[in-house]
Amino acid sequence: MMIGQTIPFNLQDPNVLIALLIVATVPLVLYLLIRRLINKPRKILEVTLDKDRLYLPRTLYLTVKNAGPEPVDIARPLLVFSHFFIRRKLTLKGSEGHLYYPLFLDPGMSHELSIDMDSFFQYDSSLKKYSRIMVRISDVKGQIRASKSISVRKSLFR
């Protein structure tokens, strides 16, 4: 634009401002919509975590279901004990001497694992003071992530 050249439309007109705003936002909205449709995740994991007692459970029941249309390879679950800002992470390998992971789940199939908490408490007795337990599950490639947490003790906030 040269100095002294006039703009062919008036920027003070509200209709012109609305038209410029629409022209600027419509391509952005279309771009984001198309990007979301292209990158839509096809693998979906549903995780449930149950306990046998309300407080200080002896056994946790972990269920992982493949709710997506594609098969999934599940890596070892990560068990996270947390209390305020302190976290303790432990990796689950299996139960009763059997190694289950990495685990291949076809579409619609589920896997249930019972976790005996006494073995963790014998390993480290300070784990009893942690108020929450979270299970994080991911794909072998690390693309899919799912987590579920439960409260195992009373705390000031929960």
N, C-alpha and C positions, 0 to 999 in steps of 0.2 A: 504494500500500500504506500502510495506516495504522499508526501506532505501536502496538505491542502486539499486532498481528494475527499469527497464526501461519501458516507456510507449510504447505499441505496435504500435502507429502511431505517426507521426511527427506533432506537433502543429504549426510548421512554414509553413506547406503546406496550401495554400489558399483554396483548395478543401476540406480539412478536416475541416477547420474553417466554411465554408459554410454549410457543412453537419451537424456539431454540432449545428449551429444556426437554421437550419431547424428542426432538431430533438427537439430542445428546444421550438420553437415557434408554431409548428403545434398543439401540444396538448393544448396549451394555447388558441389559436384561436378557436379550436373546443369546448373547454369548454365554452368560452364566447358566442359563437354562440348558443349552446344548451341552455345555461342559459337564453339568450334573448328570444328564442322561447318558453321556458317553462313559463317564467314570462311575456309574452306578455299581455298587458292590454286588457280586453274584453269589458270594459265599456268606452264609449267615449262620452264626452259632448262637444257640440259646443255652444259657447256663442257669441252673438252679442250685442253691446251696441250702440244705436243711440241717437241723440239729435235733438230737434226741431229747435234750432238756433245755429249758429256758435260759438258765445261767450255768456256766461252767460245763458245757456238754462233754460227754465222753466220746461221742461218735458224730462225725459230720458226714452228710451224704451229698456227694457232688454228682450232678447229672448234666451231661453235655449232649445237646441234640443238634444235628445238622439240619437246619430248616431251609437251606438253600437248594438250588437245583443242581449244584455241582458237588463232587466228592471233596473232602477236606482231610489233610494230614494235620493232626493236632500234635503240637509239641508238648513237653512236660509242663504241667500246670505249676504256677508259682503261688505258694501260700504265703500271704503277707499278714503278720501279726502287727497291729498298730495300737498305739496308746499316745494320744495327743501328737507330739512331733516325733516320737520314736517309732521306727519301723524295723521289723525283723523279717527278712525274706528267706523262705525255704522252698526248694524245688521238690516236687513229688515225683517219684520214679515209678511207683506201683504200690501194690499191697500184698501182704502175706508172702513175700519173697518172689512175686511175679513182676516182671518188668513189662508194662503195658505201652509205654510211649517210645517213639512216636506212634500214634494211633490213626488208622485210616477209617474214616466214617463216610459211608455212602449217604446219598440224600435220603432224609427221613429216618435215619437210624440214630440211636442214642446210646450213650455209654454211661454207666453208673459206677461210682467208686465210693466205697465207704472208707473214711479216714479215721483211724483210731488216734484220738488225741493224747492218750496216755503215753504213747511212744515219744511224742514230741515233748511232753512234760517231763519224762524221764531224761531225755537228752538235755534239756535246759529247763530247770524248774522256774526260772524267772518269766517264762512265757505265760504263766498263769495270771500275771498281773495285767496283761494286755487286754483291752476292752473290745477290740474289733478284730475280726478275721476276714480277709478278702482273698478270693481266688481269682487269679488272672490267667486266662487261657488265650493262646495265640496259635496261629498257623506255623508250620515249620519254617516257612519263608518270612514270617513276622508280619504278614499283611493284614490278617484278620485278628481282631482283638475283642475279647469279651470278658467281663468281670462281674462278680457278684460279691457282696459283703454282708456279714451278719454281726450282730452284737452278742458277745458272750459273757459280758459282765455289766453291772451297773456302773455308770460313770456320772460325773457332775452334769454333763450336757445331754446324755441319752439314757 
